[in-house]
Amino acid sequence: MQTETTQTIFQKVPMLSEDDQKKVLETVESLLDEKTLNDVRPISAIFEELSNQIPLAEWEESPNDGAENHDFYLYGAPKKNG
């Protein structure tokens, strides 16, 4: 969803020189980095947020023996039975 501000930025940035466009990009990246560094939630909360973005059908297709057979799924080693 684009806001009015986003649309205005998209309209005006092409009017800037290449160097000024790079400065805008650096500013945006700096703001995003700052936001990431300030995310002090527990890793479990971040994992929960990310896992909620995966459709339930995808979770249902994932293997239920991943802990026991992780070498099989990661490296193709023989699968353990039991």
C-alpha positions, 0 to 999 in steps of 0.5 A, spaced: 500 500 500 503 506 497 501 512 501 501 519 499 508 520 501 511 514 498 508 517 491 511 524 492 517 521 493 517 516 487 515 522 483 521 527 486 527 522 486 528 521 479 528 529 478 535 529 482 542 527 480 545 520 480 549 523 486 543 526 490 539 519 489 544 515 492 544 520 498 537 519 498 538 511 498 543 512 503 538 515 508 533 510 507 538 504 508 540 508 514 533 509 517 532 502 516 538 499 519 536 504 525 529 500 526 532 493 525 538 495 531 532 498 535 528 491 535 529 488 541 524 483 542 526 476 544 528 472 538 522 467 540 517 473 538 521 475 532 520 467 530 513 467 531 512 473 527 515 470 521 512 463 522 505 467 522 507 469 515 508 462 512 501 459 510 498 453 514 498 449 508 506 450 508 507 448 515 503 441 514 507 439 508 514 440 512 517 434 515 515 432 522 522 428 523 526 434 522 530 433 528 532 426 527 533 426 520 536 433 519 542 430 516 538 427 511 534 433 509 540 438 509 545 433 506 542 427 503 545 422 508 541 416 509 535 417 513 534 414 520 528 409 521 526 410 528 
